[in-house]
Amino acid sequence: MRVLVQRVNQANVTVAGEITGAIHQGLLLFVGFSEGDTEHEVEQLAEKVVHLRIFEDEEEKMNHSLLDVGGSILSVSQFTLYGDCRKGRRPNFMKALCPTEAEGLWERFNQILRDKGVQVETGRFGAAMEVTLTNNGPVTLWLDSSDFASRSNK
C-alpha cells in the first residue's frame, strides 16, 4: 500500500463536473494498493497518517498531527502509484491491485480514518477525476507499507 500525503489549505475532486469531495485545512491523500496488501497495511497506514506531526505549532515547528489541528482528509484512489517506469516509455501497472480488491481496501481505509474521528471526503473509485489543491508548505510525503513491514508504526 502506498499513500502520497500532501498537507493542504484546500483541496477538491471533481468527477464529470460534479464536486465529489472538498476540504479546507488537512491532508490530500492519493492511495494505491498492490498484490498482498491486507487490512493490516490499511490499519497501519491509517494510524500513521492521522498521527504524522506535519502541522505547525505556534513556533512554526511541525509538531501537530491532523487530529491535533482538527483537519480533514480528501482521499483519492490512485492505482498509478504503482506505475513502473523503469523500462520503456509507457508505465507498467502490473503491480497495482485489481480494481475490485483495491476498492474494498480503499473503502476500509477511509472508514478506519473516520472511526478515528476524522472527516473524510473522497473522490470516486475508478473514475476520471480532476483534483485541485493548494499545497501548504509545500509538504508532500510518501508512505509505503513495505517501509514499515518489520518495525513499529510509532
C-alpha positions in Angstrom: 0.0 0.0 0.0 1.2 3.4 -0.9 -0.1 6.8 0.2 1.1 10.1 -1.2 0.3 12.7 1.6 0.0 16.4 0.8 -0.6 19.0 3.5 -3.2 21.4 2.0 -5.0 24.6 2.8 -7.8 23.4 0.5 -8.5 20.6 -2.0 -11.4 19.2 -4.0 -12.0 16.5 -6.5 -14.4 16.7 -9.4 -16.0 13.9 -11.5 -17.9 14.8 -14.6 -18.3 18.4 -13.5 -19.6 17.4 -10.0 -17.5 18.0 -6.9 -17.5 14.7 -5.0 -15.3 15.8 -2.1 -13.8 19.1 -0.8 -11.8 20.0 2.3 -10.1 23.0 3.8 -7.1 22.6 6.2 -6.0 19.0 6.1 -4.5 16.3 4.0 -4.9 15.2 0.5 -4.2 11.5 0.2 -3.5 9.6 -3.0 -3.9 6.0 -2.1 -2.8 2.9 -4.0 -2.8 -0.8 -3.4 -0.7 -3.8 -4.6 -1.0 -7.5 -4.5 -0.6 -8.8 -1.0 -2.0 -5.8 0.7 -4.3 -6.6 3.6 -6.3 -4.9 6.3 -3.1 -4.9 8.4 -1.4 -2.5 6.0 -4.6 -0.4 5.8 -4.8 -0.1 9.6 -1.1 0.6 9.9 -1.0 3.5 7.3 -4.3 5.0 8.6 -2.7 5.1 12.1 0.4 6.7 10.6 -1.5 9.3 8.6 -3.6 10.7 11.4 -0.6 10.9 13.8 2.0 12.4 11.4 3.3 15.6 13.1 3.4 17.7 10.0 1.3 20.7 11.0 3.0 23.8 12.5 2.7 24.8 16.2 2.8 28.4 17.4 6.6 28.4 17.0 6.3 27.3 13.3 7.7 23.8 14.0 5.9 20.7 12.7 4.7 19.4 16.0 0.9 18.9 15.4 -0.9 16.0 13.9 -4.1 16.1 11.8 -6.0 15.1 14.9 -4.4 18.0 16.9 -5.5 20.6 14.4 -8.9 19.2 13.6 -8.1 18.8 9.9 -9.9 16.8 7.3 -8.8 14.3 4.7 -9.6 14.1 1.0 -8.9 10.5 -0.1 -8.4 9.8 -3.8 -7.8 6.2 -5.1 -4.7 6.2 -7.3 -3.6 3.0 -8.9 -0.8 4.9 -10.8 1.2 5.0 -7.6 2.3 1.5 -8.7 3.3 2.6 -12.1 6.7 1.1 -13.0 8.7 3.4 -15.4 12.0 1.6 -15.4 11.6 0.1 -18.9 10.4 1.8 -22.0 8.3 4.9 -22.1 4.9 3.6 -21.0 4.4 2.9 -17.3 3.6 -0.7 -16.4 0.8 -1.1 -13.9 1.1 -4.8 -13.3 1.9 -4.3 -9.6 -1.4 -2.4 -8.9 -4.1 -4.5 -7.2 -7.1 -5.5 -9.3 -9.8 -2.9 -9.0 -12.4 -5.0 -7.1 -10.0 -5.8 -4.3 -8.5 -2.3 -4.3 -11.8 -0.6 -4.0 -12.7 -2.7 -0.9 -9.4 -1.8 0.8 -9.7 1.9 -0.1 -13.2 2.0 1.4 -11.9 0.2 4.5 -9.0 2.7 4.8 -11.5 5.6 4.6 -13.7 4.0 7.3 -10.8 3.5 9.6 -9.9 7.2 9.2 -13.5 8.2 10.0 -13.5 5.8 13.0 -10.5 7.8 14.3 -12.7 10.9 14.3 -11.5 12.5 11.0 -13.8 14.0 8.5 -13.1 12.1 5.2 -14.2 13.3 1.8 -13.4 11.2 -1.3 -13.1 11.0 -5.0 -14.9 8.3 -6.9 -13.2 5.0 -7.3 -12.2 4.2 -10.8 -13.5 7.5 -12.2 -11.6 10.1 -14.3 -11.1 12.8 -11.6 -9.8 16.3 -11.6 -8.1 17.3 -8.4 -7.5 20.9 -7.3 -5.4 21.8 -4.3 -3.4 24.4 -2.6 -0.4 22.7 -1.1 0.6 24.2 2.3 4.4 24.4 2.7 4.6 22.6 0.4 4.7 19.5 2.4 4.5 16.2 0.4 5.4 12.8 1.9 5.5 9.3 0.6 4.3 6.4 2.7 4.9 2.8 1.6 3.7 -0.1 3.8 6.8 -2.1 2.8 8.9 0.5 4.7 7.0 -0.3 7.9 6.9 -4.1 7.5 9.3 -5.1 10.2 9.1 -2.2 12.7 6.5 -0.4 14.8 4.4 2.4 13.2 5.0 4.9 16.0 
